[in-house]
Amino acid sequence: MSILASGSPTARRWPTRAASNRSKPTRRRDGSRFVRMIRKPHATSAPVGDLRDGIARAGRRRFLTLAAAGTAAATVRPAVAQTRRQVRMVTAWPAAFAGFADSAGRLARRITVLTGGALTVQVIPAGERMGAFDVFDAVGAGEVEMYHALDSYWQGRSAAFAFFAGVPFGLTAEEHAAWIHHGSGQALWDEIAAPFSIKPLLAGNTGAHQTGWYNRPIRDPGELKGLRVAVAGLGGQVLRRLGASAVALPGRELAPALDAGRIDGAEWLGPWNALAIGLPSAARYMAYPGVFAPNTAITLGLNLNFWAGLPVGQQQAIVTAATAESAMSLAEFTAGNTRALVTLRAEHGITMMPRPDALLKALGEAAGTIVGETARSDPQAQRVYDAFVGFRQAALGWSRQSVQSFLNARLLPFPYGGP
């Protein structure tokens, strides 16, 4: 409260101008008393008529201002409404696919919000309008505006696409993002995708995954011979090189096939997604590390003509949304796998099976051969491979001294936290 408020000591000590001009009583002609204020002339005083006219003029100005604003708003609103556009995002996953479907939904909402509703994105899960492997061609042809998928699915169009989803013994999620955003990755990706009328953006990542689910321990490269293992992409070629048979199966069929003995193992995602499809109930061993996919990058692919026709502000909003979702999805997969691993150990009795160095070395050598052969399959893939391997080699030095050395240090037996 101000110290000049009524009743304060200062207010009593220092009378105002009005208080110093005494009010004098007088009488009306009928004899009744009334109080008349006697004011001294003041340089800033204005005649009552002038004040009344000023108030009237101010009122008219305010009325005209509000009327003009209302007219402008009425004129602008229809124009804003006309710029709103329904945009369709088809995905390569069903609506309930843990992590992947969630990521698509968040991305769609973020684009809608960041564009102020000018682009209102509708998510269409796989199977509702088209199959998972049809989304690339549909976006390229302009039938829909966006897809949410793994670009490794399009290796039949160009072998180079494999490098933009993740390859065996390749980059971590953080290294992949660094190559795309701060290396030559995005420029090469744009070049590869442009002939298919696609503008690709990195929009998510699962982090490390593709652990192995088996009913027998695998300790030696020779023990892979003759095994039937469900694994997709280049990982399947790596296992074939070591004598296994690679089988392609959708995720929902893995647990029944493993339980019935139709396959001997499955290399598929991490504990979070494995729990969702029942793999821990069908397998006794979980093999790690997941070397077939040290990261799996998720792509937001846009029709190139649609992209080129957007205002720069909307393009930047989409890039911002995709970049934010990359971080969010990686965090979600990390949290989901962390919780799921605790559940696996506590409730399912799964035996954790570390892959011995001899097995990892054999898998790594086979992976290097397969990735090199993939690169030599076409000139574009070779250019991408050269850039990818160059970045990987440089990243090895930093990761060895930073993340890897810290993780080794964190595993040392010392007390941490608690009383």
N, C-alpha and C positions, 0 to 999 in steps of 0.2 A: 504494500500500500504506500502511496506517495506521502512524504512528510508534509506536504501542503494540503492534505485532506482536511475536511471540516472537523474542527475540534482539536487539531494538532497544536502544539505550542507555537509553531511558526505561524500558523494561520491566525492565531489570536494576536500575535505580536505585530504582524505586518498586515494591516487592513488593505483591502483592495480599493481601487479607485471608486467603485460604486459605493463601497461602505463609507468612504470619506465624504461623499456628497450626501448630506443629510436629507432624509425624506421628511417633507413638511406636510402636516395635515392641513386641510382647507375644507370648505363647505360647498356643497352644491347649492343651486338656487332654491331647492326645496328644503334646505336646511340639513340634509344628511351629510355625514362626513365621508371624505374619501382621501386617499393618499396620492399626492402628485410628486413624481420624481423630478427634481430640478437638475438638469444636466448642464454642465459647462460645455461650451463649444470646443470641439476637438478637430484637429486638422484632418483626421481620417474619417470623420463622420460623414454620412451620406444622407440626403433627404429620404424620407420614408418612401416617397414615390419612386425615387431612383432604385431603392432596394427592391421594391415590388416588381419593377420592370426587369431588374437583373435576374431575379428569381424566375420570372416568367421566361426570359430568354434562355436561361440555363435549362429549364424544363423542356423547352422546345428543342434545344440542341441534343439533350439526352434522348428525347423521343426519336429524333431523326437518326441519331447514331444507332440506337437499338433497332429501329426499323430497317436501316441499311444492313446491319449485321444479320438480321433475320432473313432478309432477301438474299444476301450472299450465301448464307448457310443453306437456304432452300435451293439455291442454284448449284452448290457444290455437291450436296448429298447424292443426287442421282448420278453425277459423274463418277464418284467413288464407287457407287454400287455397280456401275457398268464395267469397272476394271477388275472386279472379282472374277476369278477363274477356277473352275474345278479341275484339279490335276490328279491323275490316277497313278498310283505306285503299285505295280505288281511285284510279288515277292516269290522267292524260290522255296518258301517254307509254309507249312500249314499254320493256322491261326494260333494254335496252342504250343508251338515249338519253343521250348524254354530258351530265353536269351535272344534268339534271332528274331522271333516275332515281336518280342518286347521292344527290341531295338528299332525295328521298322516303325512301330507305332509312335515311339518317342520322336524319331526323326521327322515323321509326317507332322506331328503336332508342333514341333519347333519351327519347321519351315512356315507353317500356317501363321504362327504367332509373329515370327520375325518379319514376315512380309505384310503384317497388318491385315491378314485375311485376303490380300490380293491373290495369293496362291493358296487355295484350300485343298490340302492333299488328302485323298482317299486311299487307304490301304486295301489292296485286294490280295488275299492270301492265295498261295498255290492251290490249284484245284477248283477255285470258284469260277474263274473265267478261262484259265489256261493252265497247262502243266508247268512245273518248275523249270524245265529246260526250254520252254518256249518264250520266256520273258525277254531274252536278248533280242531275238528277231522281231518281236512285237514292238519293242521300243525303237529299234533301228528303223522299222517301217513306219513309225509314227502312229501306230494304232493306239498306243498309250504313251505317256510322257516319261515315266521313270520305272526302273526296276531296282530291287534290293536283293542281291545274290552274291555268290562267290564267282569271281572271274575265271577261276580255274575250270569252271564248267564249259568254257568256250575254247578249250585247247584245240578242238577240231577246226575252229576258224583260224586260229594262229597259236602256235606253241608258246609264243611269248606271253600269252595271258596267264600262264601258270605262275610266273614270277610275281604277279600282282595279287595273288591270294596267299602264297606261301609254299615253299618247297622243302623237301626233307633236308634236315641239317642246315637250313638257311638262316634267316634273320629272326630275332625276337620281335615281339610286337612293337617295342619302342624303337628298335633299329629300323624296322620296316617303315614306320611313320617318319623317321628321320630321313630315310632314303627318298620317300615320296615327296615330302614337304621341303626338304633342305638339300637334297641331292638332285640327281637327274631323273628320278623316278616319274614324277608327274608329267614332264615333257615327253618322255618316251611312251608313257601310258596313253597320253593324248594322241600321239602319232600312230600307235598301234590300233586304237579304237576308232579313229576318225573315218577310215574307209567303210566302217560298219554303221556310220551315222550315230555314234555314241560319244558322249562326253562323260568320262569316268571320274568319280571322286571317292576318296577313302572315307568310309562312313561307319566303321566299326572294326572291332578285333576281338577274338576270343582269348587271346593270349596263348600260352603253351597248353597243348592238349593232345588228343589222339593217343591216350594211354591204351595199352593192350589188355584185352580180357580173354583169358585162356582157362582151360580146365587141366592143364599140365604145365609144369615149370619149363621155361625155355632158357637154358644156360649157355648153349653153344650154338654157333651158326649151323652146324650140321643137323641140329634138332629141328630146324625149320623145314628141312626137305620133306616133301610129301604132305605138309600141313595145308589144310584149306582155311584161308584167312580172309575175312571180309575186310577189305580196305580199298579206298578209292584213290584215283589220281596217280601221281608219280610214286606214291608209297607202294601201290600194288606192283609197279614195275620193279621196284627195289626188292621186294620179297620174291618175285619171280626169278630175279637174278640169283637169289640164294636157294632156289629150289622149291619154294612154296607155290601153292596155287592161289592166286588172288581172285576173290569172288565179289561181285557187285551186288549189294543188297540194300534196300531202303532201311532206315533206322528202325522202323517199327517191327521189322522182321528179324532183327539180329538176335534178340533174346530167344524167341521160339526156335530159330535155327540152331543156336548154340546148345540149347537145352535138349533138342532132339538129336544132336550129334551130326547134323548136316554140315556144320562147319566146326573147325577146331579152335578158332579164335576170331576176335574182331578188334581192329584198331579204329577206335571211334570216339572222338571228343573226350571230355573229361568226366569226373565223377558226377557233376550236377546233371548233365544230360543223360549220363548212363543210368542214374537212378530213375529218371523220368520214364525210361523205356524198359526198365526191369532187368538190365544186364547183370547187376550184382546177384540176382536170384538164379542166374543161369551159369555163372562162371565162378571159379574158386580162386583164381589168381588175377591180380591187377599188375601188369608189367609197366615199369617206368624207367627212364624218362620217355616222354612221347616225342620221339625224334622225327616221326614222319610229318609232323606239322608243328614246328616250334611256335608258329603263329598262324592264324587264319584270318586274313583281312576280308572284310565285308565291303562290297562296292555299292554305291549309289550311281547307277548309270542313267543318264538323261539323253533323250533324243537330241541330236546335235542341232537341228533346226529350231526346236523348241528353246534350247539353251541360248542360241544366238539371238533369238527374238526377244529375250527378256531384257528389261532395263538393267543397267549395271548394279543398281541398288538391290534388285531381286536376286541377281546372280551372286552378289556378295552375301546376301542373307542365306542362300542355299549352301554356299561354301562354309559359312560360319556354323550353320546347323549341322552339317556333316562332320566338321572338325570337332565340335562339341560332343556329338554322339560317338565319335571314335573313342574319346576318353571315357564317356559314360558306359559304353558297352564293355570296354576292357575292365573297368571297375566292377561292373555287375558280374561278369564271368569269374573274375578273381574271387569276389565274395561268395558267389554260388558254389564254386568248386571247393573253397575253403570249408564252408559249412557241410557240404556233401561228403567230403573226406572224413570228417568227424563222425558223421552218421554211418558211413561204410564200416569204419573200425568198431564202432560201438554196437551196431545192430545187425550187421550182415556177416561178420566173421570172414571177411575177405583177407587173403594173404597177400601182402604187398611184396612184389617180386622185382628187386632192382636188376636191371640188365647188366651183366658183367661187361668189363671193358673189352674183352675179346669179341663179344657179340656186337657191342656198339661200334667197334672199329670196323668189323665186317660190314655192318649196315651202312656206316659212313662211307666206306670205299665204294660200295655198290651205289649209294645215293649220288656220289660225285660223278660216277660214270654215267648214270641215267640222266642227270641234269645236264651234263655236257652233251650227251647225244640229243637231248631235246633241243638244246641251243643250236646245234648244227643242222637241225631239220629245216630251218628257213633263215634267210638273212636278217629279218627283223628280230627273230628270237636270239640270234647270235649277238646283235648289238645290245639288246636288253641284258643278256647273260653277262657280257663283258662289263657293263656298268654295275650290274648286281654283284658279281663276284668281286669287283674292285672295292665296292663299298663294304661288302662282308669282310674282306681281308683287313681293311682299315678298322672296322668296328671290333674285330677280335682283340686288337691291342688295347683299346679303351675298356671293353667289357671285362677283359682279364684283370686289369688293374683296378676297376671300379666295382661293378656289380658282383662279378664272380668272386673276387677276393673278399668282399664284404660278406657275401653269403657263406663262404667257407669259415670266416671268422665268427659269424653268428652261431654256427653249429658247434663251436668249441664248448666244452662242459664248464660253464661258470654260472653262478647264481645270478638271477636277473629278476628284479621285482620282489614283491612279497615283503614280509616283516623282516 
